[in-house]
Amino acid sequence: MPRSVNSVASRARRKKVMKQAKGYFGRRKNVWTVAKNAVEKAMLYSYRDRKAKKRNFRSLWIARINAAARLNGMSYSQFMGKVKANEIELNRKVLADLAMNHPEAFKAIVEKVK
């Protein structure tokens, strides 16, 4: 019995990977084995960095809240502790936005929790 190879599916699979490698430098964009490895690595990085992005933004928000809280005579940990104790339902993203773009509103929150 002759060997059966599904060349249509193989070609489609390679074509899909080569399309994903479009824009890469050198052999990474047009040599199958190199492109396959490059795309696989890129996918791993994209998965990892979707998680890291969330951590980075949270740390940015914390830094902004800390800076604004210190301008109003409080540390970040004291401020967040009192926000939770006073049951103010604002998350770090909203607090950081207030601290950056609406300092008077942030100051009102600080005065309320003091």
SETORFI-322846 format. One line per 5 residues: number of its first residue (from 0); for each residue z, x, y of N, C-alpha, C. Coordinates in nm, 3 decimals, always signed. Example, Ala and Ser with C-alpha at 12.3 -4.5 7.8 and 13.67 -1.06 7.14 Angstrom:
<atoms>
0> +0.780:+1.319:-0.569:+0.780:+1.230:-0.450:+0.780:+1.320:-0.330 | +0.708:+1.285:-0.225:+0.714:+1.367:-0.106:+0.787:+1.290:+0.003
</atoms>
This chain:
<atoms>
0> +0.000:+0.085:-0.119:+0.000:+0.000:+0.000:+0.000:+0.089:+0.125 | -0.088:+0.063:+0.219:-0.093:+0.147:+0.339:+0.029:+0.126:+0.428 | +0.062:+0.231:+0.502:+0.175:+0.224:+0.593:+0.139:+0.137:+0.712 | +0.230:+0.046:+0.747:+0.206:-0.046:+0.858:+0.288:-0.002:+0.979 | +0.220:+0.020:+1.089:+0.292:+0.055:+1.212:+0.256:-0.047:+1.319
5> +0.355:-0.092:+1.388:+0.332:-0.192:+1.492:+0.307:-0.119:+1.623 | +0.185:-0.074:+1.642:+0.154:+0.007:+1.761:+0.161:-0.073:+1.890 | +0.141:-0.204:+1.881:+0.150:-0.288:+2.001:+0.293:-0.285:+2.056 | +0.390:-0.303:+1.968:+0.530:-0.303:+2.009:+0.573:-0.164:+2.055 | +0.526:-0.059:+1.985:+0.561:+0.078:+2.022:+0.509:+0.110:+2.162
10> +0.383:+0.075:+2.186:+0.321:+0.100:+2.317:+0.395:+0.024:+2.427 | +0.431:-0.101:+2.399:+0.502:-0.184:+2.498:+0.638:-0.122:+2.531 | +0.707:-0.073:+2.427:+0.839:-0.013:+2.447:+0.827:+0.112:+2.534 | +0.729:+0.197:+2.503:+0.708:+0.318:+2.581:+0.666:+0.285:+2.724 | +0.580:+0.187:+2.736:+0.530:+0.148:+2.869:+0.645:+0.099:+2.957
15> +0.739:+0.024:+2.896:+0.854:-0.028:+2.969:+0.940:+0.088:+3.024 | +0.963:+0.188:+2.939:+1.044:+0.303:+2.981:+0.971:+0.384:+3.088 | +0.840:+0.403:+3.069:+0.762:+0.480:+3.167:+0.760:+0.410:+3.303 | +0.760:+0.279:+3.300:+0.763:+0.203:+3.425:+0.898:+0.223:+3.495 | +1.006:+0.228:+3.416:+1.139:+0.251:+3.474:+1.152:+0.391:+3.532
20> +1.075:+0.487:+3.476:+1.082:+0.626:+3.521:+0.993:+0.652:+3.642 | +0.924:+0.551:+3.689:+0.834:+0.568:+3.803:+0.914:+0.617:+3.924 | +0.863:+0.719:+3.990:+0.931:+0.773:+4.106:+1.018:+0.894:+4.075 | +1.038:+0.925:+3.947:+1.115:+1.044:+3.911:+1.031:+1.168:+3.939 | +1.095:+1.283:+3.945:+1.028:+1.408:+3.981:+0.982:+1.485:+3.857
25> +0.864:+1.544:+3.868:+0.815:+1.633:+3.763:+0.784:+1.560:+3.634 | +0.817:+1.626:+3.521:+0.786:+1.569:+3.391:+0.867:+1.445:+3.357 | +0.972:+1.421:+3.434:+1.057:+1.305:+3.405:+0.980:+1.175:+3.425 | +0.873:+1.179:+3.501:+0.800:+1.054:+3.527:+0.683:+1.030:+3.433 | +0.631:+1.135:+3.364:+0.510:+1.112:+3.286:+0.508:+1.169:+3.144
30> +0.617:+1.235:+3.102:+0.624:+1.283:+2.964:+0.725:+1.196:+2.890 | +0.680:+1.135:+2.781:+0.759:+1.032:+2.712:+0.900:+1.077:+2.677 | +0.916:+1.191:+2.608:+1.049:+1.231:+2.561:+1.142:+1.261:+2.679 | +1.089:+1.326:+2.782:+1.171:+1.361:+2.898:+1.206:+1.234:+2.976 | +1.107:+1.147:+2.994:+1.129:+1.022:+3.069:+1.231:+0.932:+2.997
35> +1.222:+0.927:+2.866:+1.315:+0.843:+2.788:+1.459:+0.888:+2.810 | +1.480:+1.021:+2.803:+1.614:+1.074:+2.826:+1.661:+1.050:+2.968 | +1.570:+1.068:+3.064:+1.606:+1.050:+3.205:+1.643:+0.905:+3.234 | +1.567:+0.812:+3.179:+1.594:+0.670:+3.201:+1.726:+0.631:+3.133 | +1.749:+0.681:+3.013:+1.874:+0.651:+2.942:+1.994:+0.699:+3.022
40> +1.985:+0.822:+3.074:+2.093:+0.878:+3.155:+2.113:+0.797:+3.283 | +2.002:+0.757:+3.344:+2.009:+0.678:+3.468:+2.079:+0.545:+3.444 | +2.050:+0.484:+3.328:+2.114:+0.357:+3.296:+2.265:+0.374:+3.276 | +2.304:+0.486:+3.215:+2.447:+0.513:+3.199:+2.515:+0.531:+3.335 | +2.448:+0.605:+3.423:+2.503:+0.624:+3.558:+2.515:+0.492:+3.633
45> +2.413:+0.407:+3.620:+2.416:+0.281:+3.695:+2.528:+0.191:+3.644 | +2.550:+0.191:+3.512:+2.659:+0.111:+3.455:+2.793:+0.164:+3.505 | +2.811:+0.296:+3.496:+2.937:+0.358:+3.538:+2.963:+0.334:+3.686 | +2.859:+0.348:+3.769:+2.878:+0.343:+3.912:+2.893:+0.202:+3.967 | +2.852:+0.102:+3.889:+2.884:-0.035:+3.931:+3.034:-0.057:+3.928
50> +3.101:+0.009:+3.833:+3.248:+0.000:+3.828:+3.311:+0.086:+3.939 | +3.256:+0.206:+3.958:+3.311:+0.299:+4.058:+3.298:+0.243:+4.200 | +3.191:+0.169:+4.224:+3.168:+0.111:+4.356:+3.283:+0.020:+4.396 | +3.333:-0.057:+4.302:+3.444:-0.148:+4.329:+3.570:-0.068:+4.366 | +3.592:+0.043:+4.294:+3.708:+0.128:+4.326:+3.694:+0.189:+4.464
55> +3.572:+0.236:+4.496:+3.549:+0.301:+4.625:+3.572:+0.205:+4.741 | +3.524:+0.082:+4.727:+3.543:-0.015:+4.834:+3.689:-0.051:+4.850 | +3.761:-0.065:+4.739:+3.903:-0.097:+4.748:+3.979:+0.014:+4.821 | +3.946:+0.139:+4.791:+4.015:+0.250:+4.859:+3.979:+0.255:+5.007 | +3.855:+0.219:+5.041:+3.815:+0.212:+5.182:+3.894:+0.104:+5.254
60> +3.905:-0.013:+5.191:+3.981:-0.122:+5.253:+4.127:-0.081:+5.274 | +4.186:-0.014:+5.176:+4.325:+0.028:+5.186:+4.342:+0.127:+5.302 | +4.248:+0.222:+5.316:+4.255:+0.319:+5.426:+4.247:+0.249:+5.561 | +4.160:+0.149:+5.573:+4.145:+0.077:+5.700:+4.269:-0.005:+5.733 | +4.325:-0.071:+5.632:+4.446:-0.150:+5.654:+4.562:-0.059:+5.693
65> +4.573:+0.056:+5.625:+4.678:+0.152:+5.654:+4.670:+0.201:+5.798 | +4.548:+0.236:+5.842:+4.530:+0.286:+5.979:+4.570:+0.179:+6.080 | +4.527:+0.056:+6.058:+4.559:-0.052:+6.152:+4.707:-0.086:+6.149 | +4.767:-0.083:+6.030:+4.910:-0.114:+6.019:+4.992:-0.008:+6.091 | +4.953:+0.118:+6.078:+5.027:+0.226:+6.145:+5.015:+0.217:+6.297
70> +4.901:+0.170:+6.347:+4.886:+0.147:+6.491:+4.985:+0.041:+6.539 | +5.023:-0.048:+6.449:+5.118:-0.154:+6.483:+5.259:-0.124:+6.432 | +5.285:+0.003:+6.401:+5.420:+0.047:+6.368:+5.469:+0.011:+6.228 | +5.381:+0.015:+6.130:+5.418:-0.018:+5.993:+5.335:+0.066:+5.898 | +5.390:+0.098:+5.783:+5.308:+0.168:+5.683:+5.233:+0.065:+5.599
75> +5.136:+0.111:+5.524:+5.056:+0.022:+5.440:+5.143:-0.049:+5.337 | +5.229:+0.028:+5.270:+5.309:-0.033:+5.163:+5.407:-0.136:+5.218 | +5.467:-0.107:+5.332:+5.558:-0.205:+5.394:+5.481:-0.331:+5.432 | +5.364:-0.310:+5.492:+5.283:-0.422:+5.538:+5.242:-0.512:+5.421 | +5.187:-0.451:+5.314:+5.141:-0.530:+5.200:+5.258:-0.599:+5.129
80> +5.372:-0.532:+5.123:+5.491:-0.594:+5.063:+5.532:-0.718:+5.139 | +5.530:-0.709:+5.273:+5.571:-0.824:+5.355:+5.465:-0.934:+5.355 | +5.338:-0.896:+5.343:+5.231:-0.996:+5.333:+5.252:-1.079:+5.206 | +5.282:-1.012:+5.095:+5.305:-1.084:+4.969:+5.432:-1.168:+4.977 | +5.538:-1.113:+5.040:+5.664:-1.184:+5.050:+5.650:-1.311:+5.135
85> +5.568:-1.304:+5.240:+5.546:-1.420:+5.327:+5.438:-1.513:+5.274 | +5.387:-1.482:+5.154:+5.286:-1.565:+5.087:+5.162:-1.588:+5.172 | +5.117:-1.481:+5.235:+4.990:-1.486:+5.310:+4.879:-1.455:+5.210 | +4.789:-1.550:+5.189:+4.686:-1.540:+5.085:+4.559:-1.473:+5.137 | +4.572:-1.354:+5.193:+4.455:-1.279:+5.238:+4.442:-1.154:+5.151
90> +4.324:-1.131:+5.099:+4.304:-1.012:+5.016:+4.273:-0.890:+5.103 | +4.265:-0.774:+5.039:+4.245:-0.649:+5.112:+4.111:-0.645:+5.185 | +4.010:-0.706:+5.127:+3.878:-0.708:+5.190:+3.884:-0.780:+5.325 | +3.948:-0.897:+5.327:+3.959:-0.975:+5.450:+4.049:-0.905:+5.551 | +4.160:-0.850:+5.503:+4.251:-0.779:+5.593:+4.183:-0.658:+5.657
95> +4.104:-0.585:+5.579:+4.033:-0.468:+5.631:+3.929:-0.511:+5.735 | +3.861:-0.623:+5.710:+3.763:-0.674:+5.806:+3.833:-0.713:+5.936 | +3.947:-0.778:+5.926:+4.023:-0.814:+6.046:+4.069:-0.690:+6.122 | +4.115:-0.590:+6.046:+4.163:-0.466:+6.108:+4.052:-0.396:+6.185 | +3.931:-0.397:+6.130:+3.818:-0.328:+6.194:+3.758:-0.408:+6.309
100> +3.730:-0.536:+6.285:+3.649:-0.614:+6.378:+3.729:-0.708:+6.468 | +3.851:-0.742:+6.428:+3.934:-0.834:+6.507:+4.077:-0.782:+6.513 | +4.099:-0.672:+6.586:+4.233:-0.611:+6.588:+4.343:-0.705:+6.639 | +4.307:-0.795:+6.732:+4.409:-0.888:+6.784:+4.457:-0.985:+6.676 | +4.365:-1.028:+6.590:+4.403:-1.116:+6.479:+4.490:-1.040:+6.378
105> +4.454:-0.914:+6.353:+4.534:-0.832:+6.261:+4.674:-0.811:+6.318 | +4.680:-0.787:+6.450:+4.810:-0.768:+6.515:+4.896:-0.893:+6.502 | +4.833:-1.010:+6.511:+4.907:-1.137:+6.495:+4.965:-1.148:+6.354 | +4.889:-1.104:+6.256:+4.940:-1.106:+6.117:+5.059:-1.011:+6.103 | +5.047:-0.892:+6.164:+5.157:-0.794:+6.157:+5.283:-0.853:+6.223
110> +5.266:-0.917:+6.339:+5.382:-0.977:+6.408:+5.445:-1.090:+6.324 | +5.361:-1.164:+6.255:+5.412:-1.273:+6.172:+5.495:-1.222:+6.054 | +5.453:-1.109:+5.995:+5.525:-1.060:+5.878:+5.647:-0.975:+5.913 | +5.654:-0.926:+6.036:+5.768:-0.841:+6.075:+5.899:-0.918:+6.074
</atoms>
